[in-house]
Amino acid sequence: MRTESGQIFRLEDYKPSAYLIPGIALDFALDADETLVTARLRVERAENAPDNAPLELDGDALTLEALRINGADAPVSSYEATPDKLTIRKLPEEREFELTIVTRVLPSSNTTLMGLYVSSGVFCTQCEAEGFRRITYFLDRPDILSVYTVRMEADRKAAPLLLSNGNPVESGALENGRHFAVWHDPFPKPSYLFALVAGDLGVVTDSFTTASGREVSLGIYVEHGKEERAAYAMDALKRSMRWDEERFGREYDLDVFNIVAVSDFNMGAMENKGLNVFNDKYVLADAETATDVDFANIEAIIAHEYFHNWTGNRITCRDWFQLCLKEGLTVFRDHEFSADERSRAVKRIGEVRALRAHQFPEDQGPLAHPVRPRRYREINNFYTATVYEKGSEVVRMLRTILGEEAFRAGMDLYFERHDGQAVTIEDFLKAFEDASGRDLTQFALWYHQAGTPNVALSSRYDAEAKTLTVEIEQSVPPTPSESRKRLMHIPLAFGLVGPEGEDLAYESAEGAVVENGVIHLRKRRHTIVFKGVNARPVFSVNRGFSAPVTLCSEGRTADRLFLARHDSDPFSRWQALTTLFTDTLIAASKAVRGGKEPAFADDLVQLGLDLAADATLEEAFRALVLTLPSEADVAREIGHDIDPDAIHTARRALLETIARAGRETFGDLYEGLHDNAPFSPDARSAGRRALRNTLLEYLVLGEGTPQAARRQFDDADNMTERAGALTILAQYFHDTEDGRAALAAFEERYRDTPLVLDKWLQIQAMIPSEGAVSLVRSLMEHPHFSLANPNRVRALIGTFSMANQTAFHSADGEGYRLVADTVLALDGQNPQVAARLATAFRSWRSLDKGRREHARALLADMAGRENLSRDLADILERTLA
């Protein structure tokens, strides 16, 4: 552990390594308490490297047992070894030489879950971003590409399964009940993609025939007895492989592809070449234990990690500043996959809701950074919504600007030109410039400049001249270390919606580049005149959320109501209604703070009822339009002097108003959605269940009793409806016999299914009661909860801090204290999880004075503690800056 934030790494300081390691052979003598790792490195001096340059290898908590150069023991005077670095000053004169390093690591006591560790008796590795240096001394940076050969030996009874990257080469028996296996990966890769798994696991097997006719063996390894719950993941994998061939022309390249699910994992999953390691939360699913959201997440994350085979593995990052080059691009690809597999409109709305919930606050707070950061102290803290989700939005905008055909040509050129290389954002954009002939210099600012752009617009129609004049202005607010912003290239998809809901034609548009239904904003101000518009239109802008911006428009309530009913773009319909609800809730929360009763417009309530009952709309979309903006959504739009209690009261009042107005309608709709067909996780069935759960909340609020929710809980034949009913019972009736009985029944039924008990923790962590902090503290004493398991921590403490706004932001500061205590307790054993949990405080400056002072005091107290990890110290320093 370190007390300071550590070295600052800057993009402009990047230098190629003086040494390369084109080949490495690893030999693991696996033992849970003490494992010996022998690494034989083939080292080359890089072209133009200084003859006398020392070789400095990264380490982390390592013990050096032996060091040999070209087979001979290295003199002690020729090197210096510490747990964090191995520096060799006396090296052979020849350009190539062999370095043998023997290290000792302690898997069972490795609570960081980085490097080599043990999860439920299974040896596992996690090396991204800088975990390989916890295994052996190495040039642990992404631009060092090596061909790996891996030999493992272990006790056959304890670890009958020995897996690594690439293809299996050899295996056999050894003395004393041990055995070995050798794997070889022919594709050069950076050290962060190395993986090893050894243990006793069950397996689901299948095969896939590639477009060129090669047969690939597929395996998904899970704990024994859970094999049936991996069937959906296998199906998602095969669909992902076929989709990548058809949409991007990318074929799989090894003889085998394996996935291993482990129960202790800091991330969702990891794309190690040919051996993906997953948090079991994103592999295991069946109707009894997984919700529709779980199924959708499994499908998306299986696809995401598989798609990394090309966007991340075959082409990787030159340095960690380019992280978005693999993550943002691959998120875009998995979003497209899910959109093709499910409902494109519903998927897009879900993406935007997540972006606004997580990335917009990041852009607007002390942790703001560009999609490609220019500096960092701890790279683990930059696996953020900005790098992933905003990075995906930037790729989506690139496709919007270029068009589908030119975008695909650019992707093809990128794959062809850079296969087997470690590259930069500039390399990526150059491929699209060369393929399309377009200059992307201004567009590149999306990668280099932090902050969410604001777009203000107004419009006026001249009936006599038949013109629509649109005034648009862009600005980017200042962010930490970046007060002056440059103008962006913002692509805004739009439509002119006529009186009957049709998209009106126009003869010409002057004042900006307008092509294929997209306005290209490049200047600070544009005045666009649409000529030949034969009726007054309502201007529909940023359709499909074509650019990740905030819009400020003079839009009249009547126009928004009209768009919500008639816009041909589903996202814009949802956006219009969401804007109306948000504005209404902001006004209502102000009324509550002023001691008044909130009032709600009848036409808005009726619009929600009409859309919910519109059978021409897909059920999943109807569920979304009935879902009010969250309390956090409303707080983000208010922006300052936020009172979470007032927002909660206002939102509850609007829910009850809609529930009373639609009681009869909602009851009929709810009953009509009942389905006796066997459970299926397909999009249509999932949409029907989503609408049914949404309607159930309104029914319960309208009736004022828990009976409907209790009936659904008791009768449900799937987790989506059972957990949905339990959530409603816990939210509104937790202190009644029905609520307590349902929570107890759920706990008893799933006491031996950890991932489902996580849902039980989550549901209770969201209860907005005065005793919420005490409840969460008591749940931390439950036998199921463990600080050592990231899933348990995220389920309880993560949910409490991100989804229970009134309790986390309790006026007495106890919610903040609960999270701060947990962060500090975690930091000594798992700094990554501790640091991520601490980001819950990122918006503390936007709160009202009392809460703001409580948060600041606790942040300062945490920052002043001794022996903080570099991960946590970095987050606290930036949050307080």
Salt bridges, closest charged atoms under 4 A:
ASP27 OD1 - ARG151 NH1 3.40
GLU34 OE2 - ARG104 NH1 3.65
GLU44 OE2 - ARG42 NH1 3.58
GLU47 OE2 - ARG95 NH2 3.37
ASP58 OD2 - ARG133 NH2 3.62
ASP60 OD2 - ARG134 NH1 3.46
GLU65 OE2 - ARG104 NE 2.67
GLU128 OE2 - LYS326 NZ 2.84
GLU130 OE2 - ARG133 NH2 3.57
ASP140 OD2 - ARG133 NE 2.93
ASP143 OD1 - ARG141 NE 2.70
GLU153 OE1 - ARG151 NH1 3.06
GLU153 OE2 - ARG178 NE 3.17
ASP185 OD2 - LYS189 NZ 3.01
ASP200 OD1 - HIS224 NE2 2.77
ASP206 OD2 - LYS238 NZ 3.32
GLU223 OE1 - LYS226 NZ 2.89
GLU227 OE2 - HIS224 ND1 3.87
ASP235 OD2 - ARG239 NE 2.84
ASP244 OD1 - ARG333 NH1 2.78
GLU245 OE1 - ARG242 NH1 2.57
GLU251 OE2 - ARG214 NE 3.83
ASP253 OD2 - LYS273 NZ 2.74
ASP253 OD2 - ARG314 NH1 2.58
GLU271 OE1 - HIS308 NE2 3.90
GLU271 OE2 - LYS326 NZ 2.74
GLU288 OE1 - ARG722 NH1 3.68
GLU288 OE2 - ARG749 NE 2.90
ASP292 OD2 - ARG689 NE 2.72
ASP294 OD2 - LYS759 NZ 2.42
GLU299 OE2 - ARG239 NH1 2.72
GLU299 OE1 - ARG342 NE 2.77
ASP319 OD2 - ARG318 NE 2.61
GLU327 OE1 - HIS304 NE2 3.12
GLU327 OE1 - HIS308 NE2 3.10
GLU327 OE2 - LYS326 NZ 2.50
ASP334 OD2 - HIS304 ND1 2.78
GLU336 OE1 - ARG247 NH2 3.23
GLU336 OE2 - ARG344 NH1 3.09
GLU336 OE2 - ARG396 NH1 3.56
GLU336 OE1 - ARG399 NH1 2.76
ASP340 OD2 - ARG247 NH1 2.45
ASP340 OD1 - ARG344 NH2 2.67
GLU341 OE1 - ARG239 NH1 2.65
GLU351 OE2 - HIS335 ND1 3.55
GLU351 OE2 - LYS347 NZ 2.92
GLU351 OE1 - ARG348 NH1 2.77
GLU351 OE1 - ARG396 NH2 3.45
ASP363 OD2 - LYS390 NZ 2.97
GLU378 OE1 - ARG870 NE 2.76
GLU393 OE1 - ARG348 NH2 2.63
GLU404 OE1 - ARG399 NH1 3.71
ASP412 OD1 - ARG408 NE 2.86
ASP419 OD2 - ARG314 NH2 2.66
GLU426 OE2 - ARG372 NH2 2.73
ASP434 OD2 - ARG417 NH2 3.02
ASP434 OD1 - LYS430 NZ 2.85
GLU471 OE2 - ARG460 NH1 3.79
GLU473 OE2 - ARG525 NH2 3.42
GLU482 OE2 - ARG374 NH2 2.54
GLU482 OE1 - LYS485 NZ 2.26
ASP503 OD2 - ARG543 NH1 2.89
GLU510 OE2 - LYS531 NZ 3.09
GLU515 OE2 - ARG438 NH2 3.54
GLU515 OE2 - HIS520 NE2 3.29
ASP559 OD2 - ARG536 NH2 3.07
ASP559 OD1 - ARG556 NH2 3.23
ASP567 OD1 - ARG543 NH2 2.82
ASP583 OD2 - ARG560 NH1 3.89
ASP610 OD2 - ARG565 NH2 2.89
GLU619 OE1 - ARG684 NE 3.13
GLU631 OE2 - HIS648 ND1 2.78
ASP633 OD1 - ARG636 NH1 3.15
GLU637 OE2 - ARG636 NE 3.85
ASP641 OD2 - ARG593 NH2 3.62
ASP643 OD2 - ARG593 NE 3.77
ASP643 OD1 - ARG851 NH1 3.67
ASP645 OD2 - ARG851 NH2 2.85
GLU656 OE2 - ARG652 NE 2.82
ASP675 OD2 - ARG688 NH2 2.55
ASP714 OD1 - ARG710 NE 3.25
GLU721 OE2 - ARG692 NH1 3.56
ASP738 OD1 - ARG710 NH1 3.46
GLU747 OE2 - HIS782 NE2 2.63
GLU748 OE1 - ARG751 NH2 2.59
ASP758 OD1 - HIS784 NE2 2.89
ASP758 OD1 - ARG792 NE 2.57
GLU814 OE2 - ARG817 NE 3.75
ASP821 OD2 - ARG777 NH2 3.25
ASP848 OD2 - ARG851 NH1 2.61
GLU853 OE1 - ARG856 NE 3.47
ASP861 OD2 - ARG865 NH2 2.98
ASP874 OD1 - ARG878 NE 3.31
GLU877 OE2 - ARG377 NH1 3.06
